């Protein structure tokens, strides 16, 4: 999976704003110039550029980009202009508007977007085992499923912690957490839980599969392709692997 490449010597946010304004002037937009600037800036730098652009030209940069760009480039750049949290909120909102069936998993989605999670590499093994036991009691051990327990743990725990929970679940109950989810849940709720778990255990493998599926067969799923490349290229993906301890990665891969 590619990561964001930032030039060793950066121009100032003010200079970037000036160059973007020049790219918008005249007949048509210099799309290459826009991409060359924004595609090589991280979330903090993009935010500073947007602030400078508004101060200098009394205009919202995202709105100007929307009026100047077209097609997949427009969708990718506008999504890229958000910080990771804003990008998640935008993707969830678009999904809920487009796919009414996804509303069955709204509670899980909203919990994931709104929860404040620790995302460092440290894992409390005792807590991971406790969560594994809670999920077992909420699913396989009882008649019916306690969905609130699944939502709480999957939305509030870090990726490294969820990977440790999956490893603990297999060790304690001789069955993978994925299989437990498949047997105890269904529909979009099942899909949401499995997606969160797969991203926690092996994000590179999961997103590689998403990209392959998006490009397989006749035509390309542009929305999926843009979402993965934009969302995982720089602001988050570079630190994913460091958040899951090596011994846990080896256990689940």
The 8 nearest C-alpha neighbors of each residue, nearest first, counted from 0:
[[1, 203, 2, 232, 207, 206, 231, 236],
 [2, 0, 232, 3, 233, 228, 231, 236],
 [3, 1, 232, 233, 237, 4, 0, 236],
 [2, 4, 233, 232, 5, 39, 1, 41],
 [5, 3, 39, 2, 6, 233, 40, 38],
 [4, 6, 39, 40, 7, 3, 41, 9],
 [5, 7, 8, 9, 4, 39, 40, 10],
 [8, 6, 9, 5, 4, 10, 39, 40],
 [9, 7, 6, 10, 5, 11, 39, 40],
 [10, 8, 6, 7, 11, 5, 12, 40],
 [9, 11, 14, 15, 12, 8, 13, 6],
 [10, 12, 14, 13, 15, 9, 48, 16],
 [13, 11, 48, 15, 14, 47, 16, 51],
 [14, 12, 16, 11, 15, 51, 17, 48],
 [13, 15, 17, 11, 16, 12, 10, 18],
 [16, 14, 12, 18, 17, 13, 19, 11],
 [17, 15, 13, 52, 19, 14, 18, 48],
 [16, 18, 14, 20, 15, 19, 13, 21],
 [19, 17, 15, 21, 20, 16, 14, 22],
 [20, 18, 22, 16, 21, 17, 33, 15],
 [19, 21, 17, 23, 22, 18, 16, 24],
 [20, 22, 18, 24, 23, 19, 17, 25],
 [21, 23, 29, 19, 20, 24, 28, 18],
 [22, 24, 28, 20, 21, 19, 29, 25],
 [25, 23, 21, 22, 20, 26, 28, 27],
 [24, 26, 27, 23, 28, 22, 21, 29],
 [25, 27, 24, 28, 23, 29, 22, 67],
 [28, 26, 25, 29, 23, 24, 67, 22],
 [27, 29, 23, 30, 22, 67, 26, 24],
 [28, 30, 22, 32, 31, 23, 33, 27],
 [29, 31, 33, 32, 28, 34, 68, 22],
 [30, 32, 34, 33, 29, 35, 36, 28],
 [33, 31, 35, 30, 34, 29, 36, 22],
 [32, 34, 30, 36, 31, 35, 19, 37],
 [35, 33, 31, 38, 37, 36, 32, 30],
 [36, 34, 32, 33, 38, 31, 37, 39],
 [35, 37, 34, 33, 38, 39, 32, 40],
 [38, 36, 39, 34, 40, 35, 33, 45],
 [37, 39, 34, 36, 40, 35, 76, 3],
 [40, 38, 5, 37, 36, 4, 35, 3],
 [41, 39, 37, 44, 38, 45, 5, 42],
 [40, 42, 44, 43, 45, 234, 39, 233],
 [41, 43, 45, 82, 44, 46, 234, 40],
 [44, 42, 46, 45, 41, 47, 40, 82],
 [43, 45, 47, 41, 46, 42, 40, 48],
 [46, 44, 48, 42, 47, 43, 40, 41],
 [45, 47, 49, 43, 44, 48, 42, 50],
 [48, 46, 50, 44, 49, 45, 12, 51],
 [47, 49, 12, 45, 51, 50, 46, 16],
 [48, 50, 52, 46, 47, 51, 60, 45],
 [51, 49, 47, 53, 48, 52, 54, 46],
 [50, 52, 54, 48, 53, 49, 13, 55],
 [53, 51, 49, 16, 55, 50, 54, 56],
 [52, 54, 57, 58, 50, 56, 51, 59],
 [55, 53, 51, 52, 57, 56, 50, 58],
 [54, 56, 52, 53, 51, 57, 58, 16],
 [55, 57, 58, 53, 52, 54, 51, 59],
 [58, 56, 53, 54, 55, 59, 52, 60],
 [57, 59, 53, 56, 60, 52, 63, 54],
 [58, 60, 62, 53, 61, 63, 57, 52],
 [59, 61, 63, 62, 49, 64, 58, 52],
 [62, 60, 64, 63, 59, 65, 77, 80],
 [61, 63, 65, 64, 59, 60, 66, 58],
 [64, 62, 60, 66, 65, 61, 67, 59],
 [63, 65, 61, 67, 66, 62, 68, 60],
 [64, 66, 62, 63, 67, 68, 61, 73],
 [65, 67, 63, 64, 68, 62, 69, 61],
 [68, 66, 64, 65, 28, 63, 23, 69],
 [69, 67, 73, 65, 64, 66, 72, 70],
 [68, 70, 73, 72, 71, 67, 65, 74],
 [71, 69, 73, 72, 74, 68, 75, 221],
 [70, 72, 74, 73, 75, 69, 221, 225],
 [73, 71, 75, 70, 74, 76, 69, 68],
 [72, 74, 68, 69, 76, 71, 70, 75],
 [75, 73, 71, 77, 72, 76, 78, 70],
 [74, 76, 72, 78, 73, 77, 225, 71],
 [75, 77, 79, 73, 78, 74, 72, 80],
 [78, 76, 80, 79, 74, 75, 73, 61],
 [79, 77, 75, 76, 80, 81, 74, 86],
 [78, 80, 76, 77, 81, 229, 75, 230],
 [81, 79, 77, 78, 76, 45, 82, 61],
 [82, 80, 86, 85, 79, 78, 83, 77],
 [81, 83, 85, 42, 84, 86, 80, 79],
 [84, 82, 86, 85, 87, 81, 234, 230],
 [85, 83, 87, 86, 82, 88, 112, 81],
 [86, 84, 88, 82, 81, 87, 83, 89],
 [85, 87, 83, 89, 81, 84, 88, 82],
 [88, 86, 84, 90, 85, 89, 91, 83],
 [87, 89, 85, 91, 86, 90, 92, 84],
 [88, 90, 86, 92, 87, 91, 93, 85],
 [89, 91, 93, 87, 92, 88, 94, 86],
 [92, 90, 94, 88, 93, 89, 95, 87],
 [93, 91, 89, 95, 94, 90, 88, 96],
 [94, 92, 96, 90, 91, 95, 97, 89],
 [95, 93, 91, 97, 96, 92, 98, 90],
 [94, 96, 92, 98, 93, 97, 101, 99],
 [97, 95, 93, 94, 98, 92, 99, 91],
 [96, 98, 94, 95, 93, 99, 92, 101],
 [99, 97, 100, 95, 101, 94, 96, 102],
 [98, 100, 101, 102, 95, 97, 96, 94],
 [101, 99, 102, 98, 103, 187, 95, 104],
 [102, 100, 103, 99, 98, 104, 187, 95],
 [101, 103, 105, 104, 100, 99, 95, 98],
 [102, 104, 101, 105, 100, 187, 188, 106],
 [105, 103, 188, 102, 107, 106, 187, 101],
 [106, 104, 102, 108, 107, 103, 109, 101],
 [105, 107, 109, 108, 104, 110, 150, 103],
 [106, 108, 110, 105, 104, 109, 150, 111],
 [109, 107, 105, 111, 110, 106, 112, 104],
 [108, 110, 112, 106, 111, 107, 105, 113],
 [109, 111, 107, 113, 108, 112, 114, 154],
 [112, 110, 154, 108, 109, 114, 113, 107],
 [111, 113, 109, 110, 114, 108, 88, 87],
 [112, 114, 110, 111, 109, 115, 154, 108],
 [115, 113, 111, 110, 155, 112, 116, 154],
 [116, 114, 113, 155, 117, 112, 111, 154],
 [117, 115, 155, 157, 118, 114, 156, 154],
 [116, 118, 157, 119, 115, 156, 155, 120],
 [119, 117, 157, 116, 120, 158, 242, 159],
 [118, 120, 242, 121, 117, 157, 159, 122],
 [121, 119, 242, 243, 159, 241, 244, 122],
 [122, 120, 119, 123, 159, 242, 244, 160],
 [121, 123, 160, 124, 120, 159, 163, 127],
 [122, 124, 126, 125, 127, 121, 160, 163],
 [125, 123, 127, 126, 122, 128, 163, 164],
 [126, 124, 128, 127, 123, 129, 130, 122],
 [125, 127, 129, 123, 128, 124, 130, 122],
 [128, 126, 164, 124, 130, 129, 125, 163],
 [127, 129, 131, 125, 126, 130, 167, 124],
 [128, 130, 126, 132, 127, 131, 125, 133],
 [131, 129, 133, 127, 132, 128, 126, 134],
 [130, 132, 128, 168, 134, 164, 129, 133],
 [131, 133, 135, 129, 130, 134, 136, 128],
 [132, 134, 130, 136, 135, 131, 137, 129],
 [135, 133, 137, 131, 136, 132, 138, 130],
 [136, 134, 132, 138, 137, 133, 139, 140],
 [135, 137, 140, 133, 134, 138, 132, 141],
 [138, 136, 145, 134, 135, 144, 133, 148],
 [139, 137, 144, 135, 136, 140, 141, 183],
 [138, 140, 135, 141, 136, 137, 183, 179],
 [141, 139, 136, 138, 135, 137, 142, 134],
 [142, 140, 139, 138, 143, 136, 137, 144],
 [141, 143, 144, 140, 139, 138, 137, 145],
 [144, 142, 141, 145, 138, 183, 137, 139],
 [143, 145, 138, 146, 137, 183, 142, 141],
 [144, 146, 137, 147, 148, 138, 143, 149],
 [145, 147, 149, 148, 144, 150, 137, 138],
 [148, 146, 150, 149, 145, 151, 152, 137],
 [149, 147, 151, 150, 146, 145, 152, 137],
 [148, 150, 146, 152, 147, 151, 153, 134],
 [151, 149, 147, 153, 148, 107, 152, 154],
 [152, 150, 148, 154, 149, 153, 155, 147],
 [151, 153, 155, 149, 154, 150, 156, 148],
 [152, 154, 150, 151, 155, 149, 156, 192],
 [153, 155, 111, 151, 152, 110, 150, 156],
 [154, 156, 152, 116, 114, 153, 151, 157],
 [157, 155, 152, 153, 154, 160, 116, 161],
 [158, 156, 118, 160, 159, 117, 116, 161],
 [157, 159, 199, 161, 160, 162, 156, 118],
 [160, 158, 243, 162, 242, 157, 161, 120],
 [159, 161, 163, 157, 162, 158, 122, 156],
 [162, 160, 164, 158, 163, 159, 165, 157],
 [161, 163, 200, 165, 159, 160, 164, 199],
 [162, 164, 160, 166, 161, 165, 127, 167],
 [163, 165, 127, 161, 167, 131, 162, 166],
 [166, 164, 168, 162, 163, 167, 176, 161],
 [165, 167, 163, 169, 164, 168, 251, 170],
 [168, 166, 164, 170, 165, 169, 128, 171],
 [169, 167, 165, 131, 171, 170, 166, 172],
 [168, 170, 173, 174, 175, 166, 172, 167],
 [169, 171, 167, 168, 173, 172, 166, 174],
 [172, 170, 168, 169, 167, 173, 131, 174],
 [171, 173, 169, 174, 168, 170, 175, 167],
 [174, 172, 169, 170, 171, 175, 168, 176],
 [175, 173, 169, 172, 176, 178, 168, 179],
 [174, 176, 169, 177, 178, 179, 168, 165],
 [175, 177, 179, 178, 165, 168, 180, 174],
 [178, 176, 180, 175, 179, 181, 193, 196],
 [179, 177, 181, 175, 180, 176, 182, 174],
 [178, 180, 176, 182, 177, 181, 183, 175],
 [179, 181, 177, 183, 178, 182, 184, 176],
 [182, 180, 178, 179, 183, 184, 177, 189],
 [181, 183, 179, 180, 184, 178, 185, 139],
 [184, 182, 180, 181, 138, 179, 144, 139],
 [185, 183, 189, 180, 181, 182, 188, 186],
 [186, 184, 189, 188, 187, 181, 183, 190],
 [185, 187, 189, 188, 190, 184, 103, 104],
 [186, 188, 190, 189, 104, 191, 101, 103],
 [187, 189, 104, 191, 190, 186, 185, 192],
 [188, 190, 185, 184, 192, 187, 186, 191],
 [189, 191, 187, 193, 188, 192, 194, 186],
 [192, 190, 188, 194, 189, 193, 187, 195],
 [191, 193, 195, 189, 194, 190, 196, 188],
 [194, 192, 196, 190, 195, 191, 197, 189],
 [193, 195, 191, 197, 196, 192, 190, 198],
 [196, 194, 198, 192, 193, 197, 199, 191],
 [195, 197, 199, 193, 198, 194, 200, 192],
 [198, 196, 200, 194, 199, 195, 201, 193],
 [197, 199, 202, 195, 196, 201, 200, 194],
 [200, 198, 158, 196, 197, 162, 201, 202],
 [201, 199, 162, 197, 198, 196, 202, 251],
 [200, 202, 204, 198, 203, 199, 197, 205],
 [203, 201, 198, 205, 204, 206, 199, 200],
 [202, 204, 206, 205, 201, 207, 0, 198],
 [205, 203, 207, 202, 201, 206, 208, 198],
 [206, 204, 202, 208, 207, 203, 198, 197],
 [205, 207, 209, 208, 203, 204, 202, 210],
 [206, 208, 204, 210, 205, 209, 203, 211],
 [209, 207, 211, 205, 206, 210, 212, 204],
 [208, 210, 206, 212, 207, 211, 213, 205],
 [211, 209, 213, 207, 208, 212, 224, 206],
 [212, 210, 208, 214, 213, 209, 215, 207],
 [211, 213, 215, 209, 214, 210, 208, 220],
 [214, 212, 220, 210, 211, 219, 215, 224],
 [213, 215, 219, 211, 212, 210, 220, 216],
 [216, 214, 212, 213, 211, 217, 219, 218],
 [217, 215, 218, 214, 219, 212, 213, 211],
 [218, 216, 215, 219, 214, 220, 213, 212],
 [217, 219, 216, 220, 214, 215, 213, 221],
 [220, 218, 214, 221, 213, 217, 215, 216],
 [219, 221, 213, 223, 222, 224, 214, 218],
 [222, 220, 224, 223, 219, 225, 71, 213],
 [223, 221, 225, 224, 220, 226, 71, 74],
 [224, 222, 226, 225, 221, 220, 213, 227],
 [223, 225, 221, 222, 227, 226, 210, 213],
 [226, 224, 222, 228, 223, 227, 75, 229],
 [225, 227, 223, 229, 224, 230, 228, 222],
 [228, 226, 230, 224, 229, 225, 231, 223],
 [227, 229, 225, 232, 231, 226, 230, 224],
 [230, 228, 226, 227, 232, 231, 225, 79],
 [229, 231, 227, 226, 228, 232, 83, 79],
 [230, 232, 236, 228, 227, 229, 233, 235],
 [233, 231, 2, 3, 228, 229, 1, 230],
 [232, 234, 3, 2, 235, 231, 236, 237],
 [233, 235, 236, 41, 42, 232, 83, 231],
 [236, 234, 237, 233, 231, 238, 239, 232],
 [235, 237, 231, 239, 238, 233, 232, 234],
 [238, 236, 235, 239, 2, 233, 234, 240],
 [237, 239, 236, 241, 240, 235, 242, 234],
 [240, 238, 236, 242, 241, 237, 235, 202],
 [239, 241, 242, 238, 243, 237, 236, 202],
 [240, 242, 238, 239, 243, 120, 244, 237],
 [243, 241, 120, 240, 159, 239, 119, 244],
 [242, 244, 159, 241, 120, 240, 245, 248],
 [245, 243, 247, 246, 248, 242, 120, 241],
 [244, 246, 248, 247, 249, 243, 241, 250],
 [245, 247, 249, 248, 244, 250, 243, 251],
 [246, 248, 250, 249, 245, 244, 163, 251],
 [249, 247, 245, 251, 250, 246, 252, 244],
 [250, 248, 246, 247, 252, 251, 245, 244],
 [249, 251, 247, 248, 252, 246, 166, 245],
 [250, 252, 248, 249, 166, 247, 200, 162],
 [251, 249, 248, 250, 201, 200, 247, 204]]
